[in-house]
Amino acid sequence: MKVPYEVGRAQFKHLARAQIVGMNVGTLKILFHRETKEILGIHCF
């Protein structure tokens, strides 16, 4: 069974909080169901 999903990505260097605390290295990736928007997985590195 295939799950319809989308991927959202954000780099820490573009987030205001990361700039304030000086952490500008890292990426956040979120996988979510295309229709229900339910979070299927998160990868933070």
Contacts in CASP RR format, 6 or more apart in sequence:
PFRMAT RR
TARGET T0000
AUTHOR 0000-0000-0000
METHOD contacts of the structure
MODEL  1
MKVPYEVGRAQFKHLARAQIVGMNVGTLKILFHRETKEILGIHCF
3 33 0 8 1.000
3 40 0 8 1.000
4 33 0 8 1.000
4 34 0 8 1.000
4 35 0 8 1.000
5 31 0 8 1.000
5 32 0 8 1.000
5 33 0 8 1.000
5 34 0 8 1.000
5 40 0 8 1.000
6 31 0 8 1.000
6 32 0 8 1.000
6 34 0 8 1.000
7 29 0 8 1.000
7 30 0 8 1.000
7 31 0 8 1.000
8 29 0 8 1.000
8 30 0 8 1.000
8 31 0 8 1.000
8 32 0 8 1.000
9 27 0 8 1.000
9 28 0 8 1.000
9 29 0 8 1.000
9 30 0 8 1.000
10 27 0 8 1.000
10 28 0 8 1.000
11 26 0 8 1.000
11 27 0 8 1.000
11 28 0 8 1.000
12 18 0 8 1.000
12 23 0 8 1.000
12 24 0 8 1.000
12 25 0 8 1.000
12 26 0 8 1.000
12 27 0 8 1.000
12 28 0 8 1.000
13 19 0 8 1.000
13 24 0 8 1.000
13 25 0 8 1.000
13 26 0 8 1.000
18 24 0 8 1.000
26 44 0 8 1.000
26 45 0 8 1.000
27 44 0 8 1.000
27 45 0 8 1.000
28 42 0 8 1.000
28 43 0 8 1.000
28 44 0 8 1.000
29 42 0 8 1.000
29 43 0 8 1.000
29 44 0 8 1.000
30 39 0 8 1.000
30 41 0 8 1.000
30 42 0 8 1.000
31 39 0 8 1.000
31 40 0 8 1.000
31 41 0 8 1.000
31 42 0 8 1.000
32 38 0 8 1.000
32 39 0 8 1.000
32 40 0 8 1.000
32 41 0 8 1.000
33 40 0 8 1.000
END
